[in-house]
Amino acid sequence: MNALPQLPRSICSGVEWPALPDDSSAQMLALQYQFEQSQWWSPERLQDLQLQQFAQVFQHAVTTVPYYRERFASWAAGITSWEQYRALPLSARRDIQQAGADMHSTAPPPGHGALVTTQSSGSTGNPLVTRGTAWTQLLWHALLLRDHLWHGRDFSGKLAAIRSKTEGLSAPSWGPATAAFHTGPSVIRNLTVDLDEQLHWLVREAPDYVLAHATHIQALAARSIELGITLPGVKEARTYGEMLRAEARDIVRRAWGVKIVDSYSSEELGYMALQCPASENYHVQSESLIVEVLDESGAPCAPGVIGQVVVTTLQNFAMPLIRYASGDFAELAESCLCGRGLPALRRIVGRQRNMLVRPDGVRYWPSFPAQAWADIAPVLQVQLVQDAVDHIEVRAVMARDFAGDEGQRLIAAFQACLDYPFRITLRRVDAIAVGAGGKYEDFVSLLS
């Protein structure tokens, strides 16, 4: 098993070693023991067990979930092969929203604990309300603990998190995922606070770990470089909730001398993939769900090819999601050099609304790294919005107006990055609004 950062909490008075954990901690540690075994199994063995587990979920779904009873009537006898599984139709986000209460199981297993309701951030304007159970919450926390253990985090350190809808919170621990251990404190700041104030807050708090949305970490690190501020105590920057651009890793290394560890999750699905401790690949959490990356025809993508992410939950019996088209796009990786049998994604590239469309019909996810334009003008933050097939508005937060030929040079730089001579309009703004849940998108397409 991965070396534990310290002994678990013991509930037996006078006995610190070997520790006797309480019931909930024992469950968490039991899951970690199993995860340590299963991560090294062959892909074939993992797939066999996934299919067995899916058969249980599927039978429950067609029996107790009205939506699936009707949708999968032709498969009521059950699923016994991957060929049958891949023949099941996909369900889009809109399908699930329109189904409403028909997505809910009428008989969740009592042993799975109390029902829990969650809601996606609604960054696309359409939040999705889903149901889970105490068991799915435990699994969510267990996978986060796996992430901590994979990356060898020091639980005695301080965690600083920057999130939405919170302000000035502090706690003596890191939260439920690490409840089996003694940890250092955690502090939380609202992401809507001025960026410089957040940076000075981090200096005052002197955390060991910093957690925030991917673009937020990148902005903080870039501002650190501008102001000459360092965070010498930070051991690692953790990111979540947004697409992580490649340049962010380099900016954080230059600013704070540490690496970024990213994760891929959503409110409705939990942790889908965690960054490998030995590379920048993302390992699918096969014990929790099935992840497919499919092309436009619905066929599996080969490694190196970008496709839509389709997910099936294996542990949610309150509201199963079966072949759910998540709206995300990702690229499969080759087998990871770390030796784990868990499938790997090379990168998560965003959602459909983050895809650029050229007048010639070519579609792709745009790249415009800051090093290609940051030295041209005093631009603090940008957002590119495609509102016509041949036009893009660049919204720029700036310390001052454009001077001389800065505007023309900036337009040329973005045209070069986008590999097409789009008509580009520059618009200086005071701030770029974040979406629901505090997420920021640096490219948005308004095309239907």
N, C-alpha and C positions, 0 to 999 in steps of 0.2 A: 504494500500500500504506500502511497505517497507519504513521505515523512510528515508527521503532524507538526505544526509550528510550536506546539507546547502541549502539555497534558490537558485532557478534557477536564471540565469542572467535575468535582466529586461531591456527591450528596451524603456520603458516609462520614460522619464526624470523626476527625482524627486520621482519616485515611486519604492521603493525597495521591499515593501511588501503590499499586495500580488504581487508577481512578474508577469510581463507580458512578456513571452518569445517570441523570434522571431519565424517565421514560422517553420524553420527546428527543433528548439528546442521543439516547441509545438508538432510536429510529434513524436519526440523521447519520450517525456513524455507521449503522448497518448498511444504509444506502451507499455511503462512501466506499465501504468494503466491496460491495457488489460492483460499483462503478470502476473501481481499480482493476477488477478482473475483466469486465466486459469491454473496456476500452482497448484491450490488446487482442480481443478475439478477431478472427478473420472476418472480412466483409460477408462471406457466405453464411457463417454462423449467426452473425448479427441479423442478416436478412431473414433467416429461418425463424428466429425468435420474434422478430418484428411481425412476420406473417401470422405466427401463432397468436400473438397478442392482438393483432388487428382482427382476427377472426372473432375474438371475444367482444371487442368494441363493436364490430359490425352487427353481430347477432343482437346485441343490446340495442343498437341504434334502430334496426328495422323492426324491432319488437316494441320499443317504448318511445321512439321519437317520430311524431307524425310526418314531419318533412321527409325523413328517410324512408318511412314505411311506403310512401307513395313513390318517391324518386327511385328507390332501388327494388321495386316490386319484382322485377325480373330476376333478381339475385337473392330472393328470399331464402333459398336453400343454403346460402352461405358462400364464403369466399375461401377457397382452398389453394389457390395458386396466384402467382404474381401476374399471370396473363389475365386472369379474372379481375384482379385488383386494377390493372391498368385500363381495363375496359369500362370501369365505372366513370360516369360523367363528372366533370369538374363542377364545383359550386363557386360562383363569384361572390364577392362581398355584397353586391346588391341582392342576390338571391337570398342570402342569409338574413339581411336586414328586412326584406319583404316577408320572409317566413315568420319573423317575430317569435311568438311563443311556441309555434309549431316546431322550432328548433330545440325546445327543451324536452329532456327526458321526463316522462310521466312517472318513472320509478327509479331514481338514482339509487345505487346500492347504499344501504344504510351504513355500511362499514367505511364508506368514503368520507364520512363526516358532514359537517354543516355546509350548506350552499354558500357560495361566494360570488358576488356579481362584480364584474370589471368592465371598464369602458376604454376603448382605444382613444388615443389623443385626438383623433379627428383632424389630423394635419391636412387631409384632403377635403375637409368640409363634411365628411360623412362618418361620424363616430360609430363604432360598432360595439354594442353591448353584448357581453357574453357571460355565461355562467360557468363556474368551476366548483370545486369542493375543497374541504380541508386537505384532502390528499393531493390535489393538484397544487395547492399552495405549498405544501411540504416539499413536493418535488421541485417547485420553482426555487425554494430556498436551498435544497440539496444541490441543485446544479450550480447555484451561485457559490456554494461552499466548494464544490469541485473546482470552479474557476480560481478561487483563492488558493487552494492547495496546488493546483497545476502551476501557478506562478509564484509559489513560495512566499506569499505575503507574510509579513511579520505582524501577527495579531496584536502585539503590544503597542503598535504605533497608533497615530492619530489619523483618522479619515476625515477629509473635508469634501463635502458634496455641494454642488451648485445646481439647484433644481428650480422648477416652476412651482408657484403656489405655496412657497414656504419662506419663512424669514426668521433669522435669529435663533434657530433651533439648535439645541445641543443635547447629547445623550451620553451616558457613561459607557456605551458599547457600540458595536457596528451594526447591530440589528439581529433579526431572527435567524439569519443564515449561519451566524457564528455563535449562537446561544450555547452551544456545547463547550465553548471555550471562554476563558477570561480574555477580554480585548481592551485595547485603549479606547479613548473617547471618540465620538464623531461630532462634527459641527456642520451645519447646513446654512447656505446663503441663497437668497432668491436671485435667479438669473437676470431679473429685470433691473437690478441695481447697476449703477454706472460701472462700466468695465474697469476703470482705474481704481474705483473703490473696492471692487472684488479682488483686484490684484493686491492692493495694500492690505486687505483683510487676510489674504493667504499669507502674506509676509508676517502679519501679527500672529496668526494661528500656528504657523510653522508646521504644517501637516507632513505626514510621511506619504500619504496617498491623496491624490486629487481625482475626483469623479465628476464628470459633466458631459453634456452632449458633445459630439465630435467637433462641430464647428465652433463651439464655445471654447473648448480646450485650445483649438488652433488660434482663435482670436486672442485669448489670454497670453499664450506663448509669444505670439507676434508682438503684442503690446509690451511684454516683458523685455523683448529684444530692443524695442524702440526706446524704452525708458531706462535700459540698463539695469533692470531689477532681476535678481536671481532668487531662486527658491532652493537653497542648498540642502535642505533636509528632505526634499521630495525624493522618493525612491521609484515612483511609477505614476504615470497618468492613465486613468481608466476612462474609456469613452463608451457611449451607448446611444441608442435612440435615433441615430442619423447615419447617413452614408459617410464613411471616413475617407477623405481624399488622401492620396499618397503623400502629397507635400506636407500634410499635417505632421506625419511622423518625423520628418526632417526638421520642421520648425520647432517641435517640442524638444528634440535632441539638442538643437542649437541653443534654445532658451534655458532649459533646465537640466540638460545632460542626462535625461532619462528616456525610456521607451514608452510608447503608447501600447496599452493592451485594450483591444476593442472587443465588443460582444455584439451579437445579432439576436434581437428579441423583439417581441411585441406583446401588448397587453392580452390579446386574445389567444396567443400561442405559447407564451412563456419564452424560455431560452431556446432558440433554434440552433444556434451555433456559437461556440466559444473559441477564442483565438488560441491556437496551438502554443504550448509553452516553448517549443523549439523553432517556430517559424511564424510567418504572418498569415498562414492559412487559418481558416475557420472550420473547426470540427463540428459536424452535425451531431446533435445530442440524440443518438439513435434509440436510447432507452426511453425517450419521452415522445418521439414523433418520427414520422416518415417524411423526408424532404426529397422532392423531385425537382429537377431543373429541366423544363420542357421547351422545345422550339415552337414556332407558330403552328405547326401541324399537330402538336401534341406529343411528338416523339421525344424520348430522352436526349438531351444534349450531350455531346462528347466533351471531354475536358478541354478547356480553352474557349468554349462557345458560350455566349451569354443567352440565357433563357429565362422564362418566368418561373418564379418559385411557387410550387404547389405543395401543400402541407396537409398531413393527416395527424391528428392527435391520437396518441395511443393510451392515454391515461385519464382523459376527461370523459366520464360517463354521465355527467349532468347535461352537457351540451357538446357532443362530439362534433368535431370538424373533420369531414372526410373529403379528401382531394379538394381542399380549399385553395383557390387561386388567390394568393395573398396580395397581389398587386405589386410585389417586389420583383426585381430582376437580379440575377447573380450569375457568376461564372464558376463552373466546376473546376477543381484542381485535380492534378494527377494524384496518385497515392502519396500521402505525406511521408516525408523522409523520417519522421519521428517513429514510424512503425505502428502507430495506432490503426486499428481497423475501422474506426469511425470515418465515414465519408468526409471529404474536405471540400470547402468552397475556397476559391482563390480570392474572390472579392465580391462584395455586394455593391451593385452599381446604382441602385435607386428604384424609383417607381416610374410608371408610364409618363407621369406629368413632368418628370425630370429628363425626358428624352427630347433631343433637338430634331427638327425636321427641316431638311433643305428643300428649296424649290424643285430640285430634280428628283425628289422622292426619297433620297437617302435619309435614314434615321440612325441616330447614335446618341450615346451619352457624352455630352461635351466635357472637355478638359480645358481649363484655363488657369493653370497654376500661377500663384502670386508672383513667382520669380520672373514671369514673362511680362508683367506690366507694373509691378509695384514701384519700380524706380522712375517711372515716367511722371507721375503726379502724386501728391500727398493724399492718396486714397486709403481710407481706413477699413472700408468694407464695401463689397459690391454684391449686387444681385442682378442677374441677367433674366429678363422676362421676354419670351418670344410671344408676341401678340399677332403676328402675321407670318406667313410662310417665308417672307423675304425680309422681315424686320425684327430687330431685337432692341429693347430698351435696356440700357445699362444704368441701374440706379446706384449712385455712388455716395457714400458717407465720406465727407472730406473736411480737412481742417480749414480750407479756403477754396475760393473759386479757381477754375482752371486759368492758367496764365500762358500767354504765347501760343505755341503750337502743341501744348500738352494734350488738348482734347483730340486733335487729329492723330497724334501719335498713339494715344490710348485706343482710339477706334481701330487703327491699323494693327495694333497688338492683339486685340480681341478677334479681329478678322483672321489673323494668322493662326491664333489658337484654335479657332473654330473651323479652320480650313475651308472658308467660304467667304466671299465678299458681301456679307449681309449688309443691308442698310442698318446703321446703328445710331441710335439717339442716346446722348448722354444726359442724365438728369441728376442733379445734385439733390440729395435728401438729407434731412437731419438724422434720420434713423431708418433702419429696415425692420419692419415689424416681423416678429416671429409668429409662427402658426400656433394652433392649439397644442398644448403640452409643451410650449417653449421651443419647438423645433424650428430650425432655420434652414431654408433651402436657397442655395446660391444660384440655381437655375430652375426656372419654372416655365413650362409651356402652357399657354392659354388656348392652344389650338384644340379643337374637339378631336 
